Amino acid sequence: MSEPREPGFDCVLRAWQAHEGELLGFLAHHASDADAAQDLLQEVFVKALRQGGGFCALDNPRAWLFQVARNALIDAGRLQRPIVELPDDLAAPPTDERAPVDDLDACIARKLPLLGPEDRDIVQRCDLDGLTVRAYAEAAGLSLPAAKARLLRARKRLRDALVEHCGVRFDPDGSVCCHAGPDGG
């Protein structure tokens, strides 16, 4: 008397016999070594068996097997990320240093109120409070292009004020590289 088989076992077995060699070749080509490819192949087989009767309902068992194999390769790759041990005497980065652009907060706080009300409002709401330009445009009754133009002009005026009064300078990429301080001196 034979033991009863799990539902779908015969479907899995037929698909496995038809595609095992092809799957192993695929995994061997992409895995780090032959042993890893064999391990991944066993993983794919176990996952197919776990599908049970659902495996029989697949329209394309070969495609399913290859998708599971690709996912297994991706998962294995994530686990193989190199781990670099850091020395115990590694100095922590200084915590009191801020990027030059971050040190502009005091100057911005003093110069923003000096902008016109429309400039001040759009810079405050879009750049500092995080409101989208689209949401600002809707709230202010403006078209999106008009709001974008207003924000661009307001940023330019604020930039000019920061250059003039805070001694802001830019690197060749246009990023803030340094400034003279909150009073420009």
N, C-alpha and C positions, 0 to 999 in steps of 0.2 A: 504494500500500500504506500503510495507517495504522499508526501506532505503537501498540504494546501499552500498555494503560492499567493503572495500579496497581489491585490488588484493592480493591474498595469505592468506586472513584472515581465510578461511576455512581450509587450510593446517596447519596453525599455531594452530588453535583451536583443530584440531584432534591430532596433535603431543603433544600439551599442555595437553590435557585430558589424553593421554596415558602415559605421563612421569612426570607430575607435582609432584605427590607424591614421586617418586624416586628422583627427583631433590631436593625437599625440604628436604628429608632425608640426601642427600649428603651435602647440604649446612648447615643443622643443625649440622651435625657431625663436620664440619670444621670451622664454623663461631663462633664468640665469644659468641653469645647468640641467643635465638629463634627469637627475634625481628630483629636482624641483618640478620638472615637466611631468614626471610620473606621479608625484604627489598631487599636482593640480588635476591631472587626469582622473585620479581616484575621487577627488572632491566633486568633479563634474558628474561622475557616475553615481555617487551617493545622492547628490541633489536630484538627479533624474529618478532614482529609485524613490525618493521621498515624494515625488509628484504622484506616485501611485496611478490610479485610474485616470487622473487628469492628463498624464503624459500621452495616453492613447488618443485623447481628444485634440492634441496639437495638430494644426494643419501642416506644419513643417518641423518635424522633430530635429532634423539636422540643423536648421537655423537656430532653434532653441538651444541645442547643445553647444553650438559655437558662441552664442551670446553668453551663456553661463561660463564658458571657458574664458572669454574675453573679460568678463567681470572678475573671475578668479585671478587672472593675471594682474588686473588693476589692483585688486585687494592685496595680492602678494607684493606688488611694487610699493604700495603704501607702507607695508610692514618692513620693507627692506631699506627704508631711508637711513642713511648713515647717521650714527650717533657719535658726536665728537665730545669727548670728555674735556671739560674746561679745567684749567689748573686751579688749585685751591687758592693761590696767591693772586688771582686775577683781580685787578682793581675795578671797583664799581665805577660806572660813569658818573661824572660830577652832576649833582642834582640841582645845583644852584645856577647853572648856566642855562640861558634861554636862547632860542634862535633870535636873530636880529629882528625879524618881523614880529615876534611875540613881544618884544620889548617896546613896541610902538603903542601899546594899549593906553598908556598915560597921555601920549600926544594926541591920539585919536579921540580920547574922551574930552580933551580940551578943544580940539579943532572942529569936531562934529557939530557942536551947538552954534558955531560961527557960520555954518553953511545956511543957505536959504531954506525955508520950511519944507519945500518939496524935495530938495536934495537930501536934507536931513532925514525926512520921513522914509524915503525909499531906501537909503543906505541902512538906516536903523532896522527897518522891517525885513528887508531882503538879505542883507549881508550879515547883520548881527543877530537878528531874531530867527533867521532861517526860513522865512516865508518864501515861497516860490514866486518868481516873477509873474507867472500866470495868475496865481491867487491874488497878488498885489494888484494886477491889472483889473481883475474882476471887481475887487473891493473898491478901487479908486475910479471905476467907470472908464477905464482906458482900454484901448486895443492892446494886444500883446506887443506888437512892434513899437507902439508909442511908449509902453512901460519899459521895454528893453532900451530904447533910446534914452529915456529919462535916467535910467539907472547908469547907463554908460557915461552920460554927461556928469552925473553926480559923483561917480567914482573918479572921473578925471579931475573935477574941482577939488575933491578931497585929496587926491594924490598930489596935485599942485601945492595945496596948503601944507601937506606933510613935507614935501621937498623944501619949500620955502621956510617954514617955521621950525621944522624938526631936523633939518639937514639930512633927510633920507637920501641914500644913494643906492643905485641898482647895479647888479652884476650884468654881464653881457646877455644872460638869459632873461633879464627883466625881473628877476627876483630881488627882494630887498637884501642887500649885503651888509649894510651898516647904516647907522644914523648918529647924529651928534648928541642926541639925548632929547628929553622932553621939551627943553627950551631952545633947541637948535644951537646950543653952544657948548 
